Amino acid sequence: MTPLIDDKNLKIQLLSYNRPTADSEQYYFLEMSTLQATTLLPHDKKIISNKIFAYTDDDNYLDENTTDNFKNIGQFNDFFVTNPDFYIHNCDMELEDGISLSSHDDGEVSIQFLRNDCDQKIIIDIFNRYKLDKKIISILKNKLGHYIAIDEENNITGDYKNFDDYLKFGRS
């Protein structure tokens, strides 16, 4: 494992579940890096489209010619693991099987997929890998659209009706 995947500075603190459409589900994780999520996907998972905004400290921006060459998750992961100077500011990827993954500031990850028609294994893999209590999944599903804050022992420390409420009342 690389330091990027096992980043000790990022510990999932806030989760949310939503149904953006009648046919889709979406999970949100705060304090999760893009690579922490993508390395849990199969390497051969095809990338249908992507929009990636990444740069280095010396303002070297990743160009579309490079990102257009990412045909699968393995190629995406390999590039960013071998080029750790690139900071992923925003990432939006459409993957095969109706999966969408997006991240912001390389610390907020959303994963969306078609309900009952897609392998949702990545959600279980995230919960297992980052030692999240799977009981939280049912809590999230019963609190549609809410943002649930947790501590390092998986205790719920806050329940916010939306992200703005979290920003206003929940940030320490």
C-alpha positions in Angstrom: 0.0 0.0 0.0 1.2 3.5 -0.7 1.0 6.4 1.8 -1.7 8.0 -0.4 -4.0 5.0 0.2 -3.3 4.6 3.9 -3.3 8.4 4.6 -3.5 8.6 8.3 -4.5 12.3 8.1 -7.9 11.5 6.6 -10.4 9.7 8.8 -14.0 9.7 7.6 -16.0 12.1 9.8 -19.2 12.7 8.0 -21.5 10.5 5.9 -24.6 11.0 3.9 -27.0 8.9 1.9 -29.4 10.2 -0.8 -31.5 9.2 -3.7 -30.8 11.8 -6.4 -33.3 10.0 -8.7 -35.8 7.3 -8.2 -33.3 4.9 -9.8 -30.1 5.9 -8.1 -28.4 5.9 -4.7 -25.6 8.2 -3.5 -23.2 8.0 -0.6 -21.0 10.9 0.6 -17.9 10.6 2.7 -16.0 13.6 4.2 -12.3 13.3 4.9 -11.8 10.6 2.3 -9.4 11.1 -0.6 -10.1 10.3 -4.2 -7.5 7.5 -4.2 -8.9 6.0 -1.0 -12.1 5.4 -2.9 -10.8 4.6 -6.4 -8.3 2.0 -5.1 -11.2 0.0 -3.8 -12.7 -0.3 -7.3 -11.6 -3.1 -9.7 -8.6 -2.0 -11.7 -10.3 -3.0 -15.0 -13.5 -0.9 -14.3 -13.9 1.2 -17.4 -14.0 4.9 -17.3 -16.7 6.2 -19.6 -15.9 9.9 -19.1 -13.9 12.0 -16.7 -13.3 15.6 -15.8 -10.3 16.0 -13.6 -8.8 19.2 -12.3 -5.4 18.5 -10.8 -2.2 20.5 -10.3 1.2 20.6 -8.6 2.5 23.1 -6.1 4.4 24.8 -8.9 1.2 25.3 -11.0 1.7 22.5 -13.4 -1.9 21.6 -14.4 -2.9 18.2 -15.6 -4.0 18.4 -19.2 -6.9 16.8 -21.0 -4.6 14.7 -23.2 -3.4 12.9 -20.1 -6.8 12.4 -18.5 -8.3 11.3 -21.9 -5.8 8.4 -21.7 -7.4 7.0 -18.5 -9.5 4.2 -19.9 -9.9 2.3 -16.6 -9.6 2.9 -12.9 -6.2 1.1 -12.8 -4.7 3.6 -15.2 -6.2 6.5 -13.1 -4.8 5.1 -9.9 -1.4 4.2 -11.4 -1.0 7.8 -12.7 -1.8 9.5 -9.4 0.1 7.0 -7.2 3.3 7.4 -9.4 2.7 11.2 -9.6 2.0 12.2 -6.0 2.8 15.8 -6.7 -0.5 16.2 -8.4 -3.2 17.4 -6.1 -6.7 16.4 -7.2 -8.9 19.4 -6.7 -12.0 18.2 -8.5 -12.7 14.9 -10.1 -15.9 13.7 -11.8 -15.9 10.2 -13.4 -18.6 8.2 -15.1 -17.8 4.5 -14.9 -19.3 1.5 -16.5 -22.4 -0.1 -14.9 -23.8 3.3 -14.0 -21.4 4.2 -11.3 -20.3 7.9 -10.8 -17.6 9.0 -8.5 -16.9 12.6 -7.7 -14.5 14.3 -5.3 -13.9 17.8 -4.2 -10.7 19.2 -2.6 -9.4 15.6 -2.4 -11.3 15.2 0.8 -15.0 14.8 -0.1 -16.0 11.8 -2.1 -19.5 11.0 -3.5 -20.3 7.7 -5.1 -23.6 7.2 -7.0 -24.9 4.1 -8.7 -28.1 2.7 -10.0 -30.3 1.1 -7.4 -30.5 -2.7 -7.4 -28.7 -2.9 -10.8 -25.1 -2.4 -9.7 -22.5 -4.0 -7.6 -22.5 -1.9 -4.5 -19.5 -3.7 -3.1 -17.5 -0.5 -3.0 -19.7 0.8 -0.1 -19.1 -2.3 1.9 -15.4 -2.2 1.0 -15.2 1.4 2.3 -16.9 0.5 5.5 -14.6 -2.5 6.0 -11.4 -0.7 5.0 -12.0 2.3 7.2 -13.5 0.3 10.1 -16.9 2.0 9.9 -19.7 0.2 11.7 -22.0 -1.2 9.0 -25.0 -0.4 11.2 -24.4 3.2 10.1 -25.7 2.2 6.6 -29.2 1.6 7.8 -29.1 4.8 9.9 -28.1 6.8 6.8 -30.9 5.2 4.7 -33.4 6.1 7.4 -32.1 9.7 7.5 -32.3 10.4 3.7 -30.3 13.5 2.9 -29.0 14.1 6.4 -25.3 14.4 7.2 -24.3 12.1 10.0 -21.1 13.0 11.9 -19.2 10.2 13.6 -16.1 10.0 15.9 -13.2 7.6 15.6 -15.2 4.9 17.6 -18.2 5.2 15.1 -20.3 7.0 17.7 -22.8 9.5 16.1 -21.8 12.9 17.2 -24.2 15.0 15.0 -27.2 14.7 12.7 -27.6 17.6 10.3 -30.5 18.1 7.9 -28.2 19.3 5.2 -24.6 20.3 4.5 -25.2 23.9 5.3 -26.4 23.0 8.8 -23.2 20.9 9.2 -21.1 23.9 8.2 -23.0 26.2 10.5 -23.4 24.0 13.6 -21.1 21.0 13.2 -17.7 22.1 12.3 -15.3 22.2 15.2 
